[in-house]
Amino acid sequence: MAVIEVRNFKKNFGTKTIHEDVSFYVRKGECLGLVGGSGTGKSVLLRSLIGLEKSDGGSIQINDQEIVGFSEIQWLQIRKKVGYAFQGGALFDSMTVFENLAYPLLEHTELNKQQIKDKITQQLNDFGLNDTESLFPGELSGGMQKRVGLARAMMLEPEIILYDEPTAGLDPYNTKKIQDLILRLKAKGVTSILVTHDMPTAFAVCDKFAFLKDKRIIEQGTLAQLKDSPQSMINQFIEGIII
């Protein structure tokens, strides 16, 4: 069964059409790699899945529930199920690491102070971020900021996580750390979509790919299908033959 299903999705900014008739689905525990050239609206599509952008047509379903047209209160409920790892981490600069991770728990749960402390301690340990609780984002490396952002996105234990360029600008060590975290979450049954230009990471973590070009998904396939079809448009994009 599809956990995420998008059908005939449309998105405009004024008179400019960004998406037209975009359709794809992701099953439970799968990681879909959403690839395409710069400016094709991959991040816009991700943001539309959690109501940060308004749909101009089509259908978005999560666990068979139509979410297009939701009110802000209804979107808040969806955002408990769907974590979003922003490209830059999107941490609150004026808050410590602990306060950043505590924020979603204070907003959306009834946990007491000790339960929140225990949960954050465990999360930091799981993400290899021990002893960072009292640090501010500006005191962290870029790789650590991204890991803290991912840890915060997972604080409510969402069923789905959306990754927006999680390895952009990272060195090989931190890139491998992020890959390992994504694989660990997949092993727990988390369904995900990965927007990236980092194809080694995409090949390491994704089960299938969707190629966004000319305002729509023009090709989809599993990793095995792509390897068996070197002439596919996704492979040609990866090889730099088409843009």
N, C-alpha and C positions, 0 to 999 in steps of 0.2 A: 504494500500500500504506500502511496506517495504521502510523505509528511509535508512537503511543499509542492504545490502545483500552481504554475502560472500559465494562464491561457489568454492569448490575444491581448496582452498588456500594451497599453499606450501611455506615453508621457510627452507632454509638450511644455516648453517654456516660452510663453507668448506665442508668436507665430512659428517658432522653431520646433520641429518634431524631433524628439530624441529617440523615442522608442515607438515602434509601430508593429503590432501583431507579434509580440515576443511571447514564446511559449516554451516551457520546459518543466521538468519535475525532478524531485529528489526523494529517494526512498529512505526509510529509517536507517541510520548508521552510515549512510553514504556521504562522501565528500565530493561535491561537484566543483570542478574547476571552471570558472567563468573567465574566458580569455577573449582578447580582442585588442585592437589598436587604441592608442591614447585618444580620448575624446569621444569614445563610442558609448559612454554612459553606463559603464559597469558599476561604478559607485552609486550612481543615481538609482539603478535597479535595486541594489542592496538596501539603500535607504528607504525605498518604497515598500520593502517587505516589513518594515517596522514603523511605517507611518510618518517618517521624517520627510517624505515627499508624497504628494497626493497623486493618485492615479487619475488619468484622463480617459480611462476605458479599459475594458477587459476584466479578468478575474484573477484574484490571488487567494488561494486557499491554504490554510495551515491546519493539518489534521482534519480535513474535510470541512472546515469552517471558513466561509467566505468573509474576508476581512476588508475588502474594498468598501469604503463608505463608513467605516467605523468612526465613532466619536472619540475624543481624546481620552475619555475614561475607559472606553473599550480597548484603545491602543495600549494603555498602561497595563492591562491584563495580559495582552500579547507580549509586551516587552519583558514580562517575567519569564516567559517561555523561550524567548529569542534573545540571545546575547549578541552584542555587536562589538567586535574588536576594531576600533577606528584606526585609520592608517597611522596617525601620529601618537596613538595611545590615548589622547584626549583626557589626560589626567587633570585634576584641579591643582593648579600650581601652588595655591595658598594652603593646600592640605598635605599632611604627611601621607606616606604610603598607607599607614594604618587607617587614617581618616578616609582616604580614597576608597579603600576596600570596604570600610564600614558603611559608606554612604548608601549603597543599594539595600543593605540589610536593615538600616534604620528607616528607610523609606517604605520598604515593602514587606517587612516581617515583624513579628512580635517577640523576637529573641531578646533576652536580657543581656546586660553588659558582659557578663562572664561567658555566655554562649557565643556572643559576637567575637569576643577576644579569642576564644578557643577555635572558632571557625576560621578566623583570619590567620592565626598561627599555623593551623594545618594547611591552609591554602598557600601561604608563603613558603612553607616547607615543600609542598608538592611542586611548586613552580621554581624551586631553587633560589628563593629570595629571602632566605634567613637573614636576620639582623638588619633588615631594611625598614622596619616599622616606623622609625622616627625620622627617616630621611624625607626630604621634599623632592618632587620630580626633577628639579634643576640640579640636584646632587647625584642623579642617576645617569648612567650611560644610556645611549639610545636603545640598545638591546634590552637593558633592564626596564626602561620605561615601557617598551612594548610588552614585555612579560607581565609587568604590573597591570597594564591595560587589559591584557588577556585574563589575568587572574581576577580582576574586577568584573569583567564580562561574565565570568563563570561563578560568581559568588552566589547567585540564586539558583545554581544548578539547572540552567536552561536545557530544554530538549534540543534546541537548535542554536548554532552559533554562526555568525556571518563574519568572515575575515576580510578586511579591506587592506590589501598590500601589507600583510603582517611582517614580511621580511625585507621590505624596501629599505635600502641604505645600511643593512646590517652586514657585519663581517661574517666569515664562514662559521665561526664558533657559535655566535648568537643565532645565525640562520638555522644551524643544526638543532639548537635548543628549542626554537619555535617549531620546527618540524616534529621533533620528539613529543612536544606538548600536544600538537594537533593529533598525532597518531594515538597518543594515550587517551585523549578525549573520544576519538573514534572508537577505540576499543571498549569504551563505556557505553556505546550506543548513541553518542551525540551525532545528530545530523548536521551537515555543514555545507556552506558555499564559500569557496575561496576565490577572491578576485586577486589576480597577481600577474606580473610580467616575469616573475622568477620561475621559469619552467622546470629547473631541477627540483625545486620544492614542490611544484604542482605534480610532477611525476612521482615524487616520493609519497605524497599524501592523498592524491585524488583517485577516485574510482572511475570517474568519467568526466568528460569535458563538454562544454557548450561554447560555440564560437559566435561572438556578437559582432556583426558587421552590417552596415547599411540598414541600421535601425531595427534589426531583427536577429534572432538566432538562426543562422544559416546552416549550421551543421552540429550534430551531437554524436557522441560515441564514447564507448568505454576505452580505457587505456589499451586493452588487448586489441580492440578493433582498430585503433589508431596505429598501433605497431604493425598490424597486418595490412594497412592501407597507406603506404607512404605518399600516395597522390592525394590524400584527403586535404581539404582546405585548411584544417587545423594544423596538419603537419607542414603544409606550405607556409602558413603564417609563422610557425615556430622556426622554420628554416630561413625566414626572411624573404621568401619568394613573392608573397602577397602581403598587403597591409590591410 
